[in-house]
Amino acid sequence: MQLYNLEFTEDEIRAAAAADRLLSMEIEFSRECNFRCAYCYLEDRTAAAGEMSRQEIKEVILQARELGARKIIILGGEPSIYPHLIEMLGFLGALGLEVELFTNGSGVTDELARVLAEERVRVVVKLNSRDAAVQDRLAGKKGAFAIIGQALERLRSAGYPSEELFLAASTVICRQNLAELPGLWQWLRSQRIEPYFEILTPQANALVNTWLDVDTTELRELFTRLAALDRERFGRQWEPQPPLVGNRCMRHQVSCVVTAQGDVMPCVGVTIPLGNIRHQRLADILKDSEVVRNLKKYRETIKGPCGTCEKSEECYGCRGAAYQMTGDYLASDPTCWRNTGSACTGKP
């Protein structure tokens, strides 16, 4: 089983964490977005005042590389409509960094698809349903399904997916798509598109839009069914455990997020600003952070059932869900079906 799609070995992760080094960094170039997804972790998806300049973005990427980062994950907003994306991809490519880009597909022109292929960018398209009405509703934009379909066709024309050109679909598990997810999983596998399915983190829009909620019993049933599908039809073995289907999330050992305004956070769910790259170097922000230290020594710090779980050596649940639902980033993950008690219902 992979760790958070990082493509690093457990030994590499352990060594990097012990040495206060990074293996990857997630970054927002801008928060501007032309979709209004019902589950988005950002409440405001317009370009904010004081967003980082291109030079500031490049500088923090260089600092991440100095810390050992080999992979940069581009988040949003919507990266494909960022006006300097092609320049940034060239910059990252020249540094020899692996790049993964999450996109709703709206800015994926034939030219951008060609550049993505030339730079060997790992592309993750946000696809939540093969039903146009459901996809459009979840994206908060009429025509979103068609836009995503066009993006996939342009990527295919550019050579995706292939052994060299990785293509994935990012899918949030919610009430509206729950029944179709086994079918979507099989379709993605048949198309050689890697499925990135994950449990919703109840924050920002997802916290308000409770009509998205799926309870922990249903989540367990879905994970178990997808594990059986992968084992029986595709020869892939993995243990069902949240928050990612077929993956383990322990990103805080070797990764961090830099927002469009330069704030450094543990991840998009643990929205605790650790510092700002305009005032401190990235290395100092991470080294001086008590939050980062606590997350790295999770075997000693995680509380409740997550701390005593039989899987606690290799899993600490979703720290984002714990923080958003309890206010404590070290609390047990309320969305995990291994937890017991009325406080762990999977709903905020």
C-alpha positions as CSV (number, residue, x, y, z in Angstrom):
1,M,0.0,0.0,0.0
2,Q,1.3,3.5,-0.8
3,L,1.6,6.3,1.6
4,Y,-0.5,9.3,0.5
5,N,0.5,8.8,-3.1
6,L,4.0,10.0,-2.4
7,E,5.8,7.2,-4.2
8,F,8.4,7.1,-1.4
9,T,9.4,4.1,0.6
10,E,8.7,3.8,4.3
11,D,12.4,3.9,5.0
12,E,12.8,7.1,3.0
13,I,9.9,8.6,4.9
14,R,11.2,7.6,8.3
15,A,14.7,8.9,7.5
16,A,13.4,12.3,6.2
17,A,11.1,12.7,9.2
18,A,13.9,12.0,11.6
19,A,16.2,14.6,9.8
20,D,13.5,17.3,9.7
21,R,13.5,17.1,5.9
22,L,10.8,17.2,3.3
23,L,10.0,14.7,0.5
24,S,7.2,16.8,-1.0
25,M,5.4,20.1,-0.7
26,E,1.9,21.1,-1.6
27,I,1.4,24.7,-2.9
28,E,-1.3,27.0,-4.0
29,F,-0.3,29.4,-6.8
30,S,-3.6,31.2,-6.4
31,R,-7.0,30.7,-4.8
32,E,-9.0,31.8,-7.8
33,C,-11.4,29.2,-9.1
34,N,-14.2,29.1,-11.6
35,F,-16.0,26.2,-10.0
36,R,-17.9,26.4,-6.7
37,C,-17.6,22.9,-5.4
38,A,-20.0,22.0,-2.6
39,Y,-17.2,20.3,-0.7
40,C,-14.3,22.7,-1.3
41,Y,-11.9,23.3,1.6
42,L,-11.8,27.0,0.7
43,E,-14.7,29.2,1.6
44,D,-13.6,32.0,-0.7
45,R,-12.3,30.9,-4.1
46,T,-11.5,34.3,-5.6
47,A,-7.9,35.5,-5.9
48,A,-7.1,36.9,-2.5
49,A,-5.2,40.2,-1.8
50,G,-1.6,39.7,-1.1
51,E,-1.1,36.4,-3.0
52,M,2.5,35.3,-3.6
53,S,4.3,36.7,-6.6
54,R,5.9,34.3,-9.1
55,Q,9.3,35.1,-7.5
56,E,8.0,34.3,-4.0
57,I,6.6,31.0,-5.3
58,K,9.8,30.1,-7.0
59,E,11.8,31.0,-3.8
60,V,9.8,28.8,-1.5
61,I,10.0,25.9,-4.1
62,L,13.8,26.3,-4.0
63,Q,13.7,26.2,-0.2
64,A,11.6,23.1,-0.3
65,R,14.1,21.4,-2.6
66,E,16.9,22.4,-0.2
67,L,15.0,20.5,2.5
68,G,15.0,17.4,0.3
69,A,11.6,17.8,-1.5
70,R,11.5,15.8,-4.7
71,K,7.8,16.3,-5.5
72,I,5.7,19.5,-5.7
73,I,1.9,19.1,-5.6
74,I,0.0,22.0,-7.1
75,L,-3.4,22.8,-5.6
76,G,-5.9,25.6,-6.0
77,G,-8.0,27.5,-6.6
78,E,-7.8,26.1,-10.1
79,P,-4.2,25.8,-11.3
80,S,-5.1,25.4,-15.0
81,I,-6.5,29.0,-15.1
82,Y,-3.4,30.5,-13.3
83,P,-1.9,32.8,-16.0
84,H,1.7,31.8,-15.2
85,L,1.2,28.0,-15.0
86,I,3.3,27.1,-18.0
87,E,6.2,29.2,-16.8
88,M,6.0,27.5,-13.4
89,L,5.9,24.1,-14.9
90,G,9.0,24.9,-16.9
91,F,10.7,26.2,-13.7
92,L,9.8,23.0,-11.8
93,G,10.9,20.8,-14.7
94,A,14.3,22.5,-14.9
95,L,14.9,21.8,-11.2
96,G,14.2,18.1,-11.8
97,L,11.2,18.0,-9.5
98,E,8.3,15.7,-9.9
99,V,5.1,17.6,-10.3
100,E,1.5,16.6,-9.6
101,L,-1.3,18.9,-10.5
102,F,-4.9,18.8,-9.3
103,T,-7.3,20.3,-11.8
104,N,-11.0,20.6,-12.6
105,G,-10.0,20.6,-16.3
106,S,-11.4,24.0,-17.2
107,G,-8.1,25.4,-18.4
108,V,-6.8,22.3,-20.0
109,T,-6.4,23.5,-23.6
110,D,-4.6,21.5,-26.3
111,E,-1.5,23.6,-25.6
112,L,-1.6,23.0,-21.9
113,A,-2.1,19.3,-22.3
114,R,0.9,19.2,-24.6
115,V,3.1,21.1,-22.1
116,L,1.9,18.8,-19.2
117,A,3.0,15.8,-21.3
118,E,6.3,17.4,-22.2
119,E,7.0,18.1,-18.6
120,R,5.8,14.6,-17.5
121,V,3.4,16.2,-15.0
122,R,1.2,13.8,-13.0
123,V,-2.3,15.1,-13.7
124,V,-5.2,14.5,-11.3
125,V,-8.6,15.5,-12.7
126,K,-11.4,16.2,-10.2
127,L,-14.2,13.8,-11.2
128,N,-16.9,12.9,-8.7
129,S,-19.6,11.3,-10.9
130,R,-20.2,10.0,-14.4
131,D,-23.8,11.4,-14.1
132,A,-23.7,14.9,-15.6
133,A,-26.4,16.3,-13.3
134,V,-24.6,15.0,-10.2
135,Q,-21.2,16.2,-11.3
136,D,-22.5,19.6,-12.1
137,R,-24.3,19.9,-8.8
138,L,-21.2,18.9,-6.8
139,A,-19.0,21.2,-8.8
140,G,-21.5,24.1,-8.4
141,K,-21.2,24.9,-12.1
142,K,-23.5,24.0,-15.0
143,G,-21.6,22.2,-17.7
144,A,-18.8,21.0,-15.4
145,F,-19.3,17.4,-16.5
146,A,-18.7,18.4,-20.2
147,I,-15.7,20.5,-19.2
148,I,-14.1,17.6,-17.4
149,G,-14.8,15.3,-20.3
150,Q,-13.2,17.6,-22.8
151,A,-10.1,17.9,-20.5
152,L,-9.8,14.1,-20.4
153,E,-10.0,13.9,-24.2
154,R,-7.3,16.6,-24.6
155,L,-5.1,14.8,-22.2
156,R,-5.6,11.5,-24.0
157,S,-4.7,13.2,-27.3
158,A,-1.5,14.4,-25.6
159,G,-0.6,10.8,-24.6
160,Y,-2.2,10.3,-21.2
161,P,-2.4,7.9,-19.5
162,S,0.7,5.8,-20.2
163,E,3.6,4.4,-18.3
164,E,5.3,7.8,-18.4
165,L,2.2,10.0,-18.2
166,F,0.3,9.4,-15.0
167,L,-3.4,10.3,-14.9
168,A,-5.6,10.0,-11.9
169,A,-9.2,11.1,-10.9
170,S,-9.8,12.8,-7.5
171,T,-13.2,11.8,-6.2
172,V,-14.8,12.8,-2.9
173,I,-17.1,10.2,-1.3
174,C,-20.5,11.8,-0.6
175,R,-24.2,10.9,-0.4
176,Q,-24.8,11.9,-4.1
177,N,-22.2,9.6,-5.7
178,L,-22.0,6.8,-3.1
179,A,-24.0,4.2,-5.1
180,E,-22.0,4.7,-8.3
181,L,-18.5,4.6,-6.8
182,P,-17.8,0.9,-7.3
183,G,-18.7,1.3,-10.9
184,L,-16.7,4.5,-11.3
185,W,-13.7,2.7,-9.7
186,Q,-13.9,-0.2,-12.2
187,W,-14.3,2.3,-15.1
188,L,-11.3,4.3,-14.0
189,R,-9.2,1.1,-13.7
190,S,-10.3,0.0,-17.2
191,Q,-9.2,3.4,-18.5
192,R,-5.8,3.1,-16.8
193,I,-6.7,6.1,-14.7
194,E,-5.7,5.8,-11.0
195,P,-8.6,6.4,-8.6
196,Y,-8.0,8.8,-5.8
197,F,-11.1,8.3,-3.6
198,E,-11.2,10.0,-0.2
199,I,-13.5,10.7,2.7
200,L,-14.7,14.3,2.9
201,T,-13.0,16.5,5.4
202,P,-15.9,18.4,7.2
203,Q,-14.6,21.9,6.7
204,A,-15.6,25.1,5.0
205,N,-18.3,24.2,2.4
206,A,-18.5,20.6,3.4
207,L,-19.3,21.6,6.9
208,V,-22.3,23.7,5.8
209,N,-23.5,21.3,3.1
210,T,-24.5,18.4,5.4
211,W,-26.5,16.9,2.5
212,L,-23.1,15.4,1.4
213,D,-22.7,13.4,4.6
214,V,-22.0,9.6,4.6
215,D,-22.0,7.7,7.9
216,T,-19.1,5.6,9.0
217,T,-20.9,2.3,8.5
218,E,-21.5,3.1,4.8
219,L,-17.9,4.2,4.5
220,R,-16.6,0.9,5.9
221,E,-18.9,-1.0,3.5
222,L,-17.6,1.0,0.5
223,F,-14.0,0.6,1.4
224,T,-14.4,-3.1,2.0
225,R,-16.2,-3.5,-1.4
226,L,-13.6,-1.5,-3.3
227,A,-10.8,-3.6,-1.7
228,A,-12.6,-6.8,-2.8
229,L,-13.0,-5.4,-6.3
230,D,-9.3,-4.5,-6.6
231,R,-8.2,-7.9,-5.2
232,E,-10.5,-10.0,-7.4
233,R,-10.6,-8.1,-10.6
234,F,-7.3,-6.2,-10.7
235,G,-4.9,-8.2,-8.5
236,R,-4.3,-5.3,-6.1
237,Q,-4.0,-6.0,-2.4
238,W,-4.6,-3.3,0.3
239,E,-6.2,-3.0,3.7
240,P,-9.4,-0.9,4.0
241,Q,-8.7,2.0,6.2
242,P,-9.7,5.7,6.1
243,P,-9.3,8.4,4.9
244,L,-7.9,7.4,1.5
245,V,-9.1,4.4,-0.4
246,G,-6.1,2.1,-1.0
247,N,-3.7,4.5,0.5
248,R,-2.4,5.6,3.9
249,C,-2.2,9.3,4.8
250,M,0.8,10.2,6.9
251,R,1.7,13.3,5.0
252,H,2.8,15.3,8.0
253,Q,5.9,13.3,8.4
254,V,7.4,14.6,5.1
255,S,5.2,17.3,3.6
256,C,3.4,20.6,4.2
257,V,1.2,23.1,2.5
258,V,2.1,26.6,1.4
259,T,-1.0,28.7,0.7
260,A,-1.3,31.4,-2.0
261,Q,-0.6,34.0,0.6
262,G,2.5,32.3,1.9
263,D,1.1,30.7,5.1
264,V,2.6,27.3,5.9
265,M,0.2,24.7,7.3
266,P,0.5,21.0,8.1
267,C,-2.1,20.1,5.4
268,V,-5.3,21.6,3.9
269,G,-7.3,20.1,6.8
270,V,-5.1,21.1,9.7
271,T,-5.6,24.8,9.1
272,I,-3.2,26.0,11.7
273,P,-0.8,28.6,10.3
274,L,2.8,27.7,11.4
275,G,4.4,30.8,9.9
276,N,4.7,32.7,6.7
277,I,7.4,32.4,4.1
278,R,7.6,36.2,3.8
279,H,8.8,36.4,7.4
280,Q,10.7,33.2,7.9
281,R,12.5,30.6,5.8
282,L,10.5,27.4,5.3
283,A,13.1,25.3,7.2
284,D,12.8,27.5,10.3
285,I,9.0,27.5,10.2
286,L,8.9,23.7,10.2
287,K,11.8,23.2,12.6
288,D,10.3,25.6,15.2
289,S,6.7,24.3,15.0
290,E,5.3,22.4,18.0
291,V,2.5,21.2,15.8
292,V,4.9,19.6,13.4
293,R,6.8,18.0,16.2
294,N,3.6,16.6,17.7
295,L,2.5,15.1,14.4
296,K,5.9,13.6,13.8
297,K,5.9,11.8,17.1
298,Y,2.3,10.7,16.7
299,R,2.8,7.4,18.4
300,E,3.2,9.4,21.7
301,T,0.8,12.2,21.0
302,I,-2.4,11.0,19.3
303,K,-5.2,10.6,21.8
304,G,-8.2,8.3,22.3
305,P,-9.0,5.2,20.2
306,C,-6.6,6.3,17.4
307,G,-3.7,6.2,19.9
308,T,-4.5,2.7,21.0
309,C,-5.7,1.3,17.7
310,E,-4.0,-1.9,16.5
311,K,-3.0,0.1,13.4
312,S,-1.5,3.0,15.3
313,E,2.1,2.1,14.2
314,E,1.1,2.8,10.6
315,C,-1.9,5.1,10.7
316,Y,-3.2,8.1,12.6
317,G,-6.5,8.6,10.8
318,C,-7.3,12.0,9.2
319,R,-5.7,14.7,11.2
320,G,-7.8,17.3,9.2
321,A,-11.1,15.6,10.2
322,A,-10.0,15.5,13.8
323,Y,-9.1,19.2,13.8
324,Q,-12.1,20.4,12.0
325,M,-14.6,18.3,14.0
326,T,-13.1,18.5,17.5
327,G,-10.7,21.5,17.4
328,D,-7.9,19.2,18.4
329,Y,-5.5,18.0,15.7
330,L,-4.3,15.2,18.0
331,A,-7.8,13.9,18.8
332,S,-9.0,10.6,17.4
333,D,-10.4,10.7,13.8
334,P,-14.2,10.9,14.2
335,T,-14.7,9.7,10.6
336,C,-13.0,6.4,11.2
337,W,-15.2,3.3,11.7
338,R,-12.6,1.7,14.0
339,N,-13.5,4.3,16.6
340,T,-16.4,3.6,18.9
341,G,-18.8,5.7,21.0
342,S,-21.4,8.4,20.2
343,A,-18.7,11.0,19.6
344,C,-17.5,9.1,16.6
345,T,-20.5,9.1,14.3
346,G,-18.7,10.5,11.2
347,K,-20.8,13.6,11.2
348,P,-20.0,17.1,12.5
